[in-house]
Amino acid sequence: MRCCGEERMTPMTERHRASVRYGGGKPIVMKGPVTGSTYRFSGSERVQLVDPRDAVVMARERLFRIEGIVEMPLSPGENLHG
């Protein structure tokens, strides 16, 4: 039961991404420490959508900050109920 304006917590799924901001000055390419995905950050692309599992590890470095969580839209033909 919710009380006093508390928001309901929704479990994260594979459709969620973390919005991660890079605070460094030089462009970098980073391999996701958990998924192995490649992320490219630069002065013009400081914010990237990152797998949340990678984002948690990346945020331990002072150059990265998680700004929020985004739920990606369904792909055409994708069904919510599998």
Secondary structure, DSSP 8 states (H G I E B T S, - for coil): ---TT--------TTEEEEEEE--SS-EEEE-TTT--EEEE-SS--EEEE-HHHHHHHTTSTTEEEEEEEE----TT--TT-
